[in-house]
């Protein structure tokens, strides 16, 4: 029996975000399409070569994307909404980026001039912080476009790399799609015909295996999905290459026997998230089915316990061929730990994408050749894990004492929302349809350069602070000039909404090059939460005091919420996530209380990732929402009635958790609604959400600038669902990634829209 190693996908962005730089140069008109494609080809070649050198036997192709693999699939199938066809002509790269980013109605810098269209709706990929573009089906006739999957297989083969192409499964794609007047599953036969043609072409060019991803199998399947999966694999298993049906992000649960019975040659399961499914899988899977075991966590950064894995896998490997793999694509972790030099002893506890493939190679050699062949590697891993367990940096007795002292009263505001809103109206004195922004303003090249110079020691602390104060003062003055009602200080001192706070809290470590793709060219460096959390000193009070001193208008205090800090970090795996979240909540509570004591009358505690952390199975929702909502309330409830608590959530489906959102008891919530045309508000209205809502009227994840009329129209839609006195006017999200020449006209239009609404009220 033989053990081999597979990777299901490798980070696309490159070790130093080479893809980001190539994309943004192309979008800015500084490079050509051919230069962008050459850069992409170079990244693919480097990834294949590296994975092969690390010991992977099964290399993925078509795991690379210029923006998003779900969008790639939609383009491949011809699922292009009519507005992009008419705006961009044939389905070329301009069409692709129009769907991803929208168009402005001007020359896009790439030689194309289009009408102004919004981007496709974007939301979170299962329970990750990766964003995908939602397929939009409106009865359009599907047809295959250029087969990127075939081209990239041939590209790899020409360079001597035999790969296993990666294809998003048809049932998952249809499950993610949004129908406009049609049920996406009514198009199943049409979609399967296209998938069969794709598989046939892959067989024609020599592909023996195809990895076909169906993460929908870890969800609660309805009968429609089960029938679709049965029909799909009855047909596709006869269409050419052998299929490795790939599941991840959780256990198959009651779908295990169903999945194991599908007529596919191989099945991959996630044993990092659901190790308990291994024994049932071994009983259910036919002996002829090649099993791929996701034994290394593709979602987190901790070293694996290799000794325990070998002990568990050795009896199985003695009886059947096995493929060892990460639990999911390595898209969700940084590229290479070797690029880090400032992590100290924490580095020894970690494994990034490169190191995870190395761990798999060690397991392969141990199982094929015996433990003695990798004795040194196993000893090093065991020492590192033992050091982590014993480290005094991990456990803080004072944090444990404070957490144990939390009382039920600490979760409750002093009065109900109806009483609080009256007190807040007196203090804040805001007009109808009050305007605000979500928090950040553009982090220009000058801001980033000043921060980089400060980090390199080229700019001293006093000069850097003077620069930040100047940026803040200029931004406060502009907000007053344009007529915003509730201001923000702009967050120029902050590198990232999670990292900024983590750097000031105990228990976090930070990388220099630990970038992970969020969407398109947007990358983040998730903090590494390795130990107990506390707040040594105030984190934001001084910057708020400075900003408020510049204006008579209210300036919001801006904080990131405990659940979002948790969900957007790589979280320790030696205690329940709930315990870590409660520690963070107490630290944020300290900051909220200090802001109020300094005079702050409105404090925004962003919980952009609350929905993202929702378990994939409904049976697990209640437990998660109970502690997540409790942690938010713990962070927010220490203030008086007249202090207005805001929160912000973005790019998620909220309708099925509205009772939990209501239970957060925030005074104002701002949400993403521009791309979805206020669709989310139907649920808020049906739920009779009591608080105030700022439905986003400006999609900040695309460069297009909406006009006043467009924003007024969106707010008119909002008024079909909510009372005018409930409505705020704001962008979808923070503005740090946009440019001032986009932001200024958009915010001016937004303020004008609010005035139009007031005049008509």
N, C-alpha and C positions, 0 to 999 in steps of 0.2 A: 504494500500500500504506500502511496506517495502523498506528501503534503506539499502544496504549492502556495504561492503568495499572490494575491491580486490587490490592486488599488482600484477603487470605484470612481475616482475622480481626484484631481490634484488641484491645488490653488491656481487660479487663472492669472492672478494679478502680477506674478513674478516676485522674486525675493525682495525687490526694492520698489514695488509698485510701478513696474515698467509699463503695464497696460494702462494704468491711470494716466501716466504722462503722455503716452501715445494717443489715447483717446482725446484728451483735452487739447493737445496740440492740433489734432485734426479738426475738432469742433471749432477751434479758434481760427481756422484757415491757415495755420502755419505749416501744415504738412498736407500731402496729397493722400488720396485714397490708397494708392499703391504703397506709399510709405507706411500707412497704418497697417495694411495687410501684411507687409513684410515684417513689421514689428510683432504682429500676432503670430506669424509663422515661426519667428525666432523663439518666442516664448513656448510654443508647442514643442518644438524640437528639443529645447533645453529641458522641459519637463519630462519628456519621454526618456531622454538620455539619463537623466538623474534617477528616475524611478528604476530603470533597468540596472544602473550601477549599484543601487541600494539593495538589489536582490529581488525585485518584483518580477514574477513570471508572467502575469497577466497585466498588460498595460492598457489603460483606457484611451480611446480617441473619441472625439466629439464631446468631451467633457469641457472643452474650452468654449468660451463665448465672448463676443465683443461687448455684450451687455447683460443678457439673461438667457438661460437655457430654455425657459418656458416660452419666451418670445421667439427664440430660434425655432422651436417646434411649431408655433403658430405660423411663422413665415414659411417654413418648409411645407406645411399643409395648405398654404394659401388662405389661411383664416385671417384675412386682412380686411378690416372694416372699410366700407365704401369711402368714408371721408379721407382716408389715406390714399386710396387708389386715385381719386379725383385730384387730390392735391399733389401727389408725387409721381403720377404716371406708373411706370412699371415697378415691380417689386424689387427694387435695388437697395443699396445701402442707405440711400436717402430715405426710402420708405421705412426701413428698419429703425433708423434713428428718429424719424417722425413719430412712429408708434411709441418709442421709448421716452422721448423728450418733448414731444409736441413741436410745433413750428410757429414762427413769429409773423409770418406773412411778408418777410423780407428775405434777402439773400442770406442763406445759412452759413456762409463762409466756405462752403464746400462746392460751390459752383451750381447750386440749385436754388431756385426761388419758388416758394410754395405759399399757398394761402395759410391763414392762421387757423391751426387746429390744436385741440388739447391732446395731451398724451393719453395712452391707454391707462386704465385704472391699475393701480399698483397696490399690492398687499403683501403680507408676510408669508414666507414659504414654511408651511406647517408651523412648528413652534420654535422657529429660528429667527434670527435678526436679519436674515437674507430676504430681500424683497424681489418678488417676481411680477411680471406684467400679466394681468389677467386676460386670458383669451376671451375674445368677444365674438359671439356667434349670433348672427341676425339672418340666418337663412341663406347666406352667401354660398355660391358654388365653390367648393373646395377643389384645389388642383395642386399638384406638386410643383414647387419652385425648385431652384437650384438645391441639390442635395448636399448640403454642407457635410453631413455625416459620411457620405461616400467619398467626397473630396478629401476629407481629413484622414480617412482610413488609407486612401491611396497615397497621400502625402507621407504618412508614417511609414508605409511599406516601402516607398521609394528610398527612404533613408535607412532601411534595414530594421525597422521596428514592427513586429507583428503585434497588432492591437486588437482589443475587444471593443468595438464601437458601443457607445452609450446612447440609448434612445429612451426618452421619456415615454412611459407606457400610455397607450390610448385611453385607458379607463381613468387613470389619474389626470391626464390632460382634459378629458371631458368633465371630470368632477370639479376641476379648478375653473372651468369656463363659465362665463356668465351669458345666459341666453337673452337676447333682445327680441322678445316675441316668439321664441322657439325654445323647446327643451333640447339642450345640447345632446342628450342621449338619443334623440330622434335622428341624429346624424351618425350614429354608430357604424352602420354598414358602410357609409361613404368613407368614414375615417379608416375603418379596417381595410378597405380596398387600397387606400393610399399606403397604409403601413405594410400591407403585403407586398406592394410594389417596391417600397423602400428595402424591405428585407430581401426581396429578389435581386435587387441591384447590388446589395452588399454581398450576397452569395456569388454573384457574377464576377465581382472583383476579388474574390478570394477569402472573404471573412468567414471563418468557421464558427465563431461564437458571436453573439450580440448580448450585451447587458441591457435588459429592458426594465426600467425602473417603475415600479408600481407601489410607491409609499402609501397609496390609498388603502392598501391591504392592512395597515396597522390602525385603521379607523373603524368606527362602527359602520359597517356596510349595510346599505339597504338592499332590498331585493333587486332593484333596478341595476345597481352596481354589481351584484353577484351574477346576475344573468349576463351582464355585459362582459364580465371577466371570463365567464365560461365560454361565451361565444367568441370572444377575442382570441383566447389561447387555443381553442379548437381549430381556429383558422390560421393563426400566425405561426403555430408550431409546425405547420406544413409548408411554410412559405420560404424556407431557405436555411439560414444558419441555425445552429443550436441556440436556444434561448436560456440565459441566466436571469431568471425572474428575481428582481432585487427589491427587497423591502428594507426599510430603515426608519429610525426615529421612535421605535417602540416595538412591542411584542405583537405577534400575530393573534395571540389570544384565541378566541373562538373561531377565528379565520384560519387557524393553522392547518387543520385537516383539509379544509377547502383548498388552500394554497398548495399543499403538498400533493393534492390529487390533480392539479392542473397539468396538462400534457406538455410540460417543459422539461428541458434536459438538466437544468440546474436551478437551485433556489438559494438565495442569500438571505440571512436573517441577522438582526441586530442583537447580539448577545451582550453588548455594553449596557443598553437600556433595559433589556429583558433577558437576563441570563437564565431565568427559570424556564424558558421555552426550549432549551436544548434537549432535555430528555424526551418531552413529547414529540419534538421534531424527529429525533432518531427513530422513534416508534412509527411515526406516520409516513416518513419519506420512503419511497421505494428505494431498494438497494441500487437500482440503476440511475437514480438521481444524484448528480454531483452537488454536494452541499458546500456552500460558501459561508463560513462562520465569521461574523463581525465581532472579533474578540478584542480589538483595540478601539478605544473610544475615539471616534472621529469628531466629536463635539466638544471635548474638553482637553486640557493640556497636561494632565498629570501622567507621570510614568505608570506603566502597567505593572502589575504584580506577575512577573514572568514565571516565577516558580509555581504559583497557584494555577496559572493557565496551563503550564506543561503537565502538571499533575491531573488536571481535568481533561485535557485533550489526548494524552498518551493512549488511554484504553480505546478511544474512538478511532484514532489514527491507525491503530493496529489492525482494525477491521474494515476500513474503507478509505478510499481516496478522499482527501479534504482540501479545500481551498481556505486559507486564512486571509482575513481582510480587515480593514477598518470597519467600524459599524456602519459608516456612511461615507459619502465623499469627503475628502479632506479639505474641501472648499471652506469649511467652517473653522479652521484653525490656521495660525500663522505658518509661514513656510519653513523657517529654519532657525532653530535655537542657537546655532553657531554664530548668528549675526548679533547676538545679544552679549553685552559686556558689562551691564550694570545691575544684573539681577542678584548678584552675590550668591549665597548658599541656596536661595530659592531655585536657581537654575538647575541644580542637581535633581530637583524633584519633578522636572518638566520634560515633556516631549511634544515637539511641534510636528508638522507634516513629515519632514525628512526623518526625524527621529522615530516617528511611528512606523514608517516603512522599515527602518532598521530593526525595531522591536519585532516586527513580523518576520523579518529574515532570521533573527535569532531563534524565534519559536520554530520556524521551519527547520533550521539546522538541528535544533535539539531533538525534534520529533523524528527527523529522517536519519540523523547520524549519531544521536545520543547526547546526553547532557554534557559529557566531557568535552565535546567539540566546541562548546560555547561557555565553558566554566567561568572564564574571566568576565564575560559580559553579564552572566547571571549574578555573579558575586557583586559586581558594580551596581546593578539594579537593586539588589537586595539591600545593600548598604544605604543607597540613596533613600529608599522607602523607609528604612528603619530610622534614619536621621530625621526625616520629616515627622514621623510619629513622635519622636522624642524632643523635637525642637521647642525651646521655651518661647520662641516667637509666635507659635501657633495658638497657645492657650493663655488667656489673661484672666486670673481669678476675679479681678474687680469687675470685668464685664459680666461674668457669670453671676456675681452677687447682684448687680444692678438689674439684669434681666429677670432674675427670680423675684425682684421686688416690685415688678410692674403690677398695677392693680386694675380692676375692671373700669374704674372711673377715668383712667388715663386714656381710654379709647373714645370718650364721649365729649362732644362740644357742650357748652353750658346750656344752650337753648336750641330750639328747633330752627329749621331754615327760615320759616316765616317770620320769626322774631328777629333773627340775625339780619335778614336782608333789610329790615326797617332801620336798624341801627347803622348798617353799612351805608345806606342811602344818605343818611344825615352827614356822615363823616366824609364820604367821597364826592357827593354832589355831582353825579355824572348825568349827561343828557340821555335821551332815548337813543337806542342803537349805539351804545358807547363803542369807541374804536380803541384797539390796542394791537400789539404784535405778540408773538409767542415768546420772544426773549432775546434771541441773538440777532445782530446785524452783520453785514458782510465782513468776513475775515479776509481782508484784501491782501495782496502780495506784500504791502508795506507792513501789515500786522504780522503776517507769518514770518517775514524777514526779520522784524524786530525780535520776535520770540526766538527765532533760530540764533540770532546774534547773542541774545541773552544766554541761551543754553550753551553756546560756545565760549562764553566769557568775554565776548567782544564788546558787550554793552553792560555797563554796571547797573546795579539795582535801581539807583536813583534816576538814571537816564531812562531806563525802561519804564519805570512807574510814571515819569513825566510824559512819556510818549502815550501810554495808556490813558492817562487823565485827559490829554488833549483829544484823543479819539472819542472818549466818553463825552466830553463837553461838547464836541462838535455834533455828536449824535443826539444828545439831549436837545441842543438848540434847534437842530433840523426837525425833530419830532414836534417841538413846540410850534415851529414855523408852519409845518404842514397841517397842524391841527389835530393830532392824535390826542385822545382824551386820557388814556392811562399809558404812561411811558415805561420804557425799560432802559437799562443802562448800556446795553449792547453786547456785554460779555466779551469784550476784547481781551481780557486777561485770561480767558478760558480756552484751553486747547480742545476740549471735548466735554460734553455735558455729564459724562460719567467719570472720565479720567480726572477732570479738575477736582472733583470731590474726593475721589479715591486717593489722590495724592496727598490730601490733607487729613485723611483718616488712617488710623492704625489698621493693620491686617491686610493691606493691599501692596502688591508689587506691580511694576510697570516696565513695559518693553520699549525698545527704541525702534525696532523694525517688525514688531509683532502685528502686522496689518492683516485685516480680514475684510473681504469684500462685503459691503452691505447692499449695494446695487450699482450697476454701471461702473463709473469711475470712482464712486464713493466708497472709501475704505475707513475702517475704524481700528483702533488698537484697544481691544477689551482689557481692562485691568484684570489682574490675577488676584482673586480673593483667597488668601492662603491661611488667614488666622482670624482671631476674634477682633471685632470692630468697635472702635470708640472714636470720639472727636476730641482731640487734645485742646484745640483752640477754635474760636469762631473762624468761619471760612469765607463769608461773603459780606459781613456787616460793614466793614470799612468801605468797600466799593459802593454799597448801597447808600451809605451816609454821604459819600462824595457826590453821587449822582443826584440824590434828593436835594442837596444843598444848592444845586444849579437851577431848580425849577420850583414853582408853586404847585404844579400838577402832581398827582400821585405817581410815584415810581414803584413798580412791582419789585419785590424781592424775588429772586429767581433761584429755585432749588430743583435738584433732581430727586425724585421720590425713591423710597427704599426698594420697591419691587423692580423698578427700572434699573437701578444700580445693580441689583442682584442679577436680573435677567440679561443685562448687557455686559456682565463680567464672566470670566472663567471662574466658576465657584468651587470652593473646596468640596471634596467628596467624602470627608470624614465625619460629617454631621448632617442632619437634615437641612435642606435649603430653608425651611421655615425658621430654624434657629438663627441662621446667618442673617435672614431678612429682618428679624426682630431686633437684632443688634444694630443693623444699619438704621432702622426706624428710630431707635432711641437717639442715635447720633444726629439724625436730621431734625428730630424734635428739639434737641438742644439749640440748633441753628434757628429754627422757627421762633422759638421763645426769645432768643437774643435779638432777632430782627424786630419783633414786636416791641421789645423793650427799648430799642433804638428809635422807635417812632414809625416803623413801617406799617401801613394800613392795608396793604394787599400783598399777599405772598403766594406765588405760584409754585406748586410742588408737582413737577411733571411726572406722570406715570404712563409714558408712551408705550411701555412694554408690558403693561398689566395683562392685556389680552394675549400677548405673545407667549406668556408663560403658562397659558391654560393647557392642561393635559389634553392629549389627543382623544382620549376616551371619555365620554360623558360621565361615566360612573365615577371618574376621578375629579370631576370639576368642583363639586361642592367642597371637598376638603381643601383644594388649592385656593379657591375664591375666599373661603372663610379666613385663612391665615393671611392671604394677600391683602384683602380689604382691611383686616384688622391692623396690619402693619402700616398701611396708609393712614388710617385713623389715629394710630398711635403717634405717627409723625406730625399730624396736623392739629390734634385736639387740645393742645396746650394753650390756645390763645383765647382772647375775649371775643364776644359776639360781634363787635364792630370791626374786627380784623377779617378781611375778606380772603378766603382761601380759594385759589384757583388751581385747576389741574389741566393737563393737556394730554391727549391721546391721539395717535395718528396711525393711518394705514392698517386698520384691522376691521374685522366684522364684529360689531358690538351688539347687534340686536339680540343675540342669544345670551348675553350676560348683563342685560340692562338692570335687572334687580341688584346685581352686585355693584354696578356703577352708581346706582342710586344709593346703595348702602355706604359708599365712600363718604357721603355727606359733604361733598365739596360745594362751595357756593356758586362757582362758575366753572364750567368745563369747556374747553375748546377742542374741536375735533376736525379731522380731514373730511371734507365733503365736496371739494371743487371738482375733482375728477368724476365722482359718482353722482353729480348733479343733485345733491341734497338727499340722496336716496336713504342714507342712514337715519335721517330725521323721522321717517315714517315710524320706525321702531320707538324712538324717544317719545313721539306723540302717543302711540298706542299704549305705551307704558305709563303715560302721564308723568313724565319726568318733572320733578318739582323745581329744580334749580335753573340757573341761567346757563345759556349755551352759546358759544361762539362757533358757528359752523363756518369752516374755512371757505373764503371766496377767492383765494389766490393760491394756485398750485405752485409751490416754491421748488418742487423737484424738477421743474422744466424751465428753460430760459424764456419762454414766451411771456409777454406782459399783457394781462387782461385789461380791458377798458372798463370805464365806469358803468356803461350800459350792461355789460356782461355780469358785473358784480351785483348791480341792482336786480337783474333778472334772477340771479341765484338767491338773493335774499327774499325776493317775492315768492320763490318756491319754498323757502324756509318758512315764510309766514302762512303757507298752506298747512303747516304741521304744528307750529308753535305760536304762542302769543307774542306780540311785538315786545312786551315788557320783559320777555325771557331772552331776547336776542342781543348778542354782541356781534361786532363786525371785526374780523381778523383774518390773517393768512392761515393757511393749513398748518404751517410748522415754522420753525425758526429760520432765519434768513442768512445764516452764516455762509452757506455755500453759494449764494447768489452774488451778483455784482451790483454795485451801487447804481449803475446806469439802468439796470433792470428794476431794482428795488424802489428807487425814488418815484418813477412814474406809476408803478403799481400801487404803492401806498398812497400817493396823491389821488389816484382813481378810487381807491378804497374809501378814503375820507370823504371824497365827493359823493360817493354812493351812499354813505351813511347820512350825509346832509340831505340828499334827495329823499331818502326814506323818512327822515324827520319831517321834511316839508309836506310830505304826503300823508303823514299820520293824522 
